[in-house]
Every structure is written in structure tokens, then in C-alpha cells.
Amino acid sequence: MNYSLNVGEWNSVFAVPASVVDKYIKIAGENSLKLLLYLLRHGGKNFSDDKLRDDLGFREAGELEDAALFWIQRGIIRYENDGENRALFSEKSDKEEAEQLVLSENAPECVPQKFAKKELIKPAVISSRDIAERIKSDSEIQMLFSEAEKLYAHPLKSNENQMLITITDHYGLNVGAALMLLQYCFKIGKTSPAYILSCAQNWADEGIDTVDAANEKILALERNNSISERLREAMELNSKLTEKMKEYIRVWTEEWNFSEDMIMLCYEKTVNAKQEFKFEYANKILENWKNAGLYTKQAVEAADLTRKKPVKTASSAKSENSSFDINDIMSKINNSR
């Protein structure tokens, strides 16, 4: 009698690197996991993109590329172009992670070029394969994508990948400025790619394309936000300030260089004069202060005292310098009549 193990489905198995599961099982998307399992199953064979799309059921444009990009960014998948190895990262020290998979791609050789700033050109849609090329060829871009993924706390989606490339390659912000923009947008809770791109376009128009310029811009924005909130609370508004109101504040802080304390002082003077805060009236006060060079509370108080001090007439001057009580004398003259 012969004996054997009834392995059933276990008769054909393949290994999955433990480090891949430990690090990425929580964050990898469904399509990325499908692609990884498929390539593991076939033991490092090369596949065309058409073959992978058919076997995995990817029908949407860019679906395969987005799935592959997640692993390409981490050095788990590499692809070949005309026989040249396109591994994006150097080999890992961890032996399990060094067990690379191969994905055959026909990626274009060209790397997207930066557009001139302020040039009104609609951002081009960059393929996932081109994005992979950019990450491979530029360590700073690689860092930007990595930090963005940390901020979003999930694998970057197609529109998020497009956003990052557009910020740097279309609007011309350097990687440092782009990262600061991302961090600021996350800090204020506005993280949609559309909003971030809108900010990037504004920064490009203003020539904000370096870390120092970005830092100054963010400080100004935070100052404006703080002033807006204080005014909104002081005015007991339940709604946000209008865009016109925000523009007043921007001019006061960024163009006229008034501090938050000076704007709140202007608020008090406006309310005292008008029984309510009117932006137009406050704007006139601040404009007068700017023209007079008054940028501190002490300077404003000194100017107010000077303005309220009565003007001396010739007779009053004589009266002040005389040892006689002129008023008393005049009273006596009038009483004698």
C-alpha cells in the first residue's frame, strides 16, 4: 500500500515576502494587491501591459499603471523598457525585499519639462509611467511623493499623483515650496487636489517658488487667518468673512504691513465712531495711519493728542505769558457797564 499527502489546492503554492505583507498590507489598494499576487504567482516572468490588463480585468485608463506605481515607488516592482532595467530604487538590505518582481512597460523616454511660470497653459495629464520616471530620476521628487503619502495616510490616488507633478513641473514650485504648500493646506484642513492646485497657481503667479518665499507667504496667510478669526468673533458673526472682507485684511497685512494689534485697535476706534465695525471706515483709518507712518499704538495715541490740543491764538498766547488774569479783568469791565 502506498501513502501520500492529500494536498489538494496546496499542490501549487507560491511565496509572498513577509516584509511586503508586514509593511504594506494595510495601505496597498485592491488593484495593487491583485497585481502583486499575480506577479508572485508567475515567479518573476515578464508581462506586457495588455496581458496584465486582460488577466486582471483592468478596464479603466491608467488603472494598471496606478496599481503598479504603488509598488514601483517602494522598489517592489520594476519594469523594463527596450531591455533596459528600470528599477527605481537601489537594492534593499533586507533580503526578502530584494526579491524583486518584474513588470514589462513601454514607458516613454522623455521626462516632462517645466512650463514657464505664469504661462497660461492647461496642465498636461502625465501618465503613471512618466510619473514613475520622474520619481526614479529625481530624489527630491521621490521625497515629495513619500511625504505627500504620509500626509494623506493612504496610497496616493491618480489625481493626487497628477497634482504633485503639476505643482512642480507645470507651476514651477521647487520641491521644498511644494511640500510647504502641502503641509499648510493639511494644517488648515483643505486637502483636495483642486484646492491645492489653485493655491499653487496663485503662488506661481506671485512668484513664490522657493522655500524662503513660501515661508513668508505662509506666515502672512496665518496672520491673516488669525486676524479674520478675531474680527469674526468680535463682530459676533456665525458665518465666515466674505471674500471682499478677506481682501481688505490681506491689503492691511501684506501691502500695508499692519500688525494684528493695530488692526484690532482700528476695530475699537471704528466701533466707537460708528457703533459697529465697517470695513470701509476701518480701511480709511488704516490708510491715514499708513500715510502718516503710524504703526504702533503709542504713535497713534501721540498723534491723537497732538490733533486734540487746542491751537493757540495771539490773545491766548499773551494771556498765558501775562501775570494778569485777563478773563477776570474783562468780566469786571462788562459788569461795570
C-alpha positions in Angstrom: 0.0 0.0 0.0 1.2 3.5 -0.9 0.6 6.6 1.2 0.7 10.2 0.1 -0.4 13.7 1.4 -3.7 14.9 0.0 -2.5 18.5 -0.6 -5.3 19.5 -2.9 -5.0 23.1 -3.7 -1.7 23.2 -1.8 -0.1 21.2 -4.6 0.8 24.5 -6.2 1.8 27.4 -3.9 4.0 30.4 -4.2 5.7 32.6 -1.6 4.9 36.1 -0.6 7.8 38.1 1.1 6.9 38.6 4.7 8.2 42.1 4.8 5.9 43.1 1.9 2.9 41.9 3.9 4.1 43.4 7.2 4.7 46.9 5.7 2.1 47.3 3.1 -1.0 45.1 3.7 -2.8 47.9 5.4 -2.2 50.6 2.9 -2.0 48.9 -0.5 -5.1 49.3 -2.7 -7.1 46.4 -4.0 -5.7 46.7 -7.6 -2.2 46.9 -6.3 -2.6 43.7 -4.3 -4.1 41.9 -7.3 -1.2 42.9 -9.4 1.3 41.8 -6.8 -0.3 38.4 -6.2 -0.4 37.8 -10.0 3.2 38.6 -10.5 4.2 36.5 -7.5 2.2 33.6 -8.8 4.2 33.6 -12.1 7.6 33.7 -10.5 9.2 36.8 -11.9 8.1 36.4 -15.6 7.7 39.4 -17.8 4.3 40.5 -18.9 3.1 43.1 -21.4 0.7 45.7 -20.1 -2.0 44.4 -22.4 -1.6 40.9 -21.0 -1.8 42.2 -17.4 -4.9 44.2 -18.2 -6.7 41.2 -19.7 -5.8 38.8 -17.0 -6.5 41.2 -14.1 -9.7 42.7 -15.6 -8.4 46.3 -15.6 -10.6 48.2 -18.0 -10.2 51.8 -16.9 -7.5 54.0 -18.4 -4.5 54.2 -16.1 -5.8 51.5 -13.8 -2.9 49.2 -14.3 -0.3 52.0 -14.1 -1.7 53.3 -10.9 -1.7 49.8 -9.4 1.9 49.3 -10.4 3.1 52.8 -9.3 2.4 51.9 -5.6 4.9 49.1 -5.8 7.3 50.9 -8.1 7.6 53.7 -5.6 8.7 51.1 -3.0 11.1 49.2 -5.2 9.0 46.0 -5.1 8.1 46.1 -8.8 10.5 47.1 -11.6 9.8 47.5 -15.2 11.8 47.2 -18.4 11.9 49.5 -21.4 13.7 48.2 -24.6 15.7 45.8 -22.5 17.0 48.4 -20.0 16.3 47.7 -16.4 14.1 50.4 -14.9 14.3 49.5 -11.2 13.5 52.8 -9.4 15.4 52.2 -6.2 18.7 50.6 -5.2 18.5 47.1 -3.8 17.2 46.8 -0.3 19.4 45.5 2.5 16.5 43.2 3.5 16.9 40.0 1.5 13.2 39.5 1.3 12.6 42.9 -0.2 15.4 42.3 -2.6 13.3 39.6 -4.1 12.1 41.9 -6.9 9.3 41.3 -9.4 9.4 42.4 -13.0 6.8 44.3 -14.9 7.3 45.0 -18.6 6.4 48.5 -19.6 6.9 50.6 -22.7 7.5 53.9 -20.8 8.4 56.9 -22.9 12.0 58.1 -22.6 11.1 61.7 -22.2 10.7 63.4 -18.9 8.1 66.2 -18.5 9.6 69.6 -18.8 8.7 72.6 -16.7 6.5 75.2 -18.2 7.3 78.9 -17.9 5.8 80.5 -14.9 2.6 82.5 -15.5 2.2 80.9 -18.9 -1.5 80.2 -19.3 -1.2 76.6 -20.4 -3.5 74.0 -19.1 -1.6 71.3 -17.1 -0.8 68.2 -19.2 -2.0 64.9 -17.9 1.1 62.8 -17.1 0.9 59.1 -17.3 1.7 56.9 -14.3 4.7 55.6 -16.2 6.1 59.1 -16.7 5.5 59.8 -13.0 7.5 56.7 -12.2 10.3 58.0 -14.4 10.2 61.3 -12.6 10.5 59.6 -9.2 13.3 57.4 -10.5 15.3 60.3 -11.9 14.9 62.9 -9.1 15.4 62.0 -5.5 13.7 65.3 -4.4 10.5 64.3 -6.3 10.7 60.9 -4.7 10.8 62.6 -1.3 7.9 64.8 -2.2 5.7 61.8 -3.1 6.7 60.0 0.0 5.9 62.9 2.3 2.6 63.5 0.5 1.6 59.9 1.1 2.3 60.3 4.8 0.1 63.4 4.9 -2.8 61.7 3.1 -2.2 58.5 5.1 -3.1 56.3 2.2 -1.5 55.3 -1.2 -1.7 58.3 -3.5 -4.6 58.2 -6.0 -4.2 59.1 -9.6 -5.4 62.7 -9.2 -3.1 63.2 -6.2 -0.1 62.0 -8.2 -1.1 64.3 -11.0 -1.4 67.2 -8.5 2.2 66.7 -7.2 3.7 66.6 -10.7 1.6 69.7 -11.8 2.8 71.7 -8.8 6.5 71.2 -9.7 6.5 70.6 -13.4 3.8 73.0 -14.6 3.6 75.7 -11.9 7.4 75.7 -11.3 7.4 75.5 -7.5 10.6 73.8 -6.2 10.1 70.7 -4.1 10.6 72.5 -0.8 8.0 75.1 -1.6 5.6 72.4 -2.9 6.0 70.5 0.4 5.4 73.6 2.5 2.2 74.3 0.4 1.0 70.7 1.1 1.7 70.9 4.8 -0.1 74.3 5.1 -3.1 73.0 3.2 -3.3 70.0 5.5 -2.9 72.2 8.5 -6.0 74.3 7.6 -7.9 71.1 6.6 -8.2 71.9 2.8 -6.6 68.8 1.2 -8.4 68.3 -2.1 -6.1 68.3 -5.1 -8.3 71.0 -6.7 -7.8 73.4 -3.8 -4.0 72.7 -3.5 -3.6 73.3 -7.3 -5.5 76.5 -7.0 -3.1 77.7 -4.3 -0.1 76.5 -6.4 -1.3 78.6 -9.3 -1.7 81.6 -7.1 1.8 81.1 -5.7 3.3 80.8 -9.2 1.5 84.0 -10.3 3.0 85.8 -7.3 6.5 84.3 -8.0 6.5 82.2 -4.8 8.7 79.3 -5.9 11.3 79.0 -3.2 11.3 77.8 0.4 12.0 81.3 1.8 9.2 82.9 -0.3 6.9 80.1 0.7 7.7 80.6 4.3 6.9 84.3 4.1 3.7 83.6 2.3 2.5 81.1 4.9 3.4 83.4 7.7 1.3 86.1 6.0 -1.6 83.7 5.5 -1.5 82.5 9.1 -1.5 86.1 10.3 -4.5 86.9 8.0 -6.4 83.9 9.2 -5.8 84.9 12.8 -7.0 88.4 12.2 -10.0 87.1 10.3 -11.0 84.9 13.2 -10.6 87.7 15.8 -12.7 90.1 13.7 -15.3 87.5 13.1 -15.6 86.7 16.8 -15.6 90.4 17.7 -18.4 91.1 15.2 -20.2 88.0 16.5 -20.6 86.6 13.1 -21.7 83.0 12.8 -20.7 82.8 9.1 -17.2 83.2 7.6 -16.0 86.6 6.3 -16.8 87.4 2.7 -14.1 87.4 0.1 -14.3 91.3 0.0 -13.6 91.4 3.7 -10.7 89.0 3.4 -9.3 91.2 0.7 -9.3 94.2 3.0 -7.4 92.2 5.6 -4.9 91.0 3.0 -4.2 94.6 2.0 -3.9 95.7 5.6 -1.4 93.0 6.5 0.5 92.1 3.3 0.6 95.5 1.5 0.3 98.0 4.3 2.2 95.8 6.9 -0.1 96.4 9.9 0.1 94.1 12.8 -2.8 92.2 14.3 -2.8 94.5 17.3 -3.0 97.6 15.1 -5.9 96.2 13.2 -7.8 95.4 16.4 -7.0 99.0 17.6 -8.6 100.2 14.4 -11.6 97.9 15.2 -12.1 99.6 18.5 -11.9 103.1 17.0 -14.3 102.2 14.2 -16.9 100.7 16.6 -16.6 103.8 18.9 -17.2 106.1 15.9 -19.9 104.1 14.1 -21.3 101.8 16.8 -20.4 98.8 14.5 -17.4 97.6 12.6 -17.5 98.8 9.0 -14.6 97.6 6.8 -14.8 100.7 4.6 -14.4 103.1 7.5 -11.7 101.0 9.1 -9.8 100.9 5.8 -9.8 104.8 5.8 -8.4 104.9 9.3 -5.6 102.4 8.4 -4.9 104.3 5.2 -4.5 107.5 7.2 -2.2 105.8 9.6 -0.1 104.3 6.8 0.3 107.7 5.1 1.3 109.2 8.5 3.7 106.4 9.2 1.8 105.3 12.4 2.5 101.7 13.0 2.3 101.4 16.8 -0.4 102.1 19.4 1.9 104.7 21.1 2.4 106.6 17.8 -1.4 106.7 17.2 -2.0 108.0 20.7 0.6 110.6 20.4 -0.9 111.7 17.1 -4.4 111.9 18.7 -3.1 114.1 21.5 -1.5 116.4 19.0 -4.6 116.6 17.0 -6.8 117.3 20.1 -4.5 120.0 21.5 -6.1 123.5 21.0 -4.5 125.9 18.7 -3.0 128.9 20.4 -4.2 132.4 19.2 -2.3 135.6 19.6 -4.6 136.7 22.5 -4.4 133.4 24.3 -0.6 133.4 23.9 -0.5 136.8 25.6 -2.8 135.6 28.3 -0.6 132.6 29.1 2.5 134.9 29.3 0.8 137.7 31.3 0.8 137.9 35.1 -2.7 139.3 35.0 -6.0 137.4 34.9 -7.3 138.7 31.6 -10.6 136.9 31.9 -11.2 138.4 35.4 -10.4 141.9 34.1 -12.8 141.5 31.1 -15.5 140.3 33.4 -15.2 143.3 35.7 -15.3 145.6 32.7 -18.5 144.0 31.5 -20.1 144.2 34.9 -19.3 147.9 35.2 -21.2 148.8 32.1 
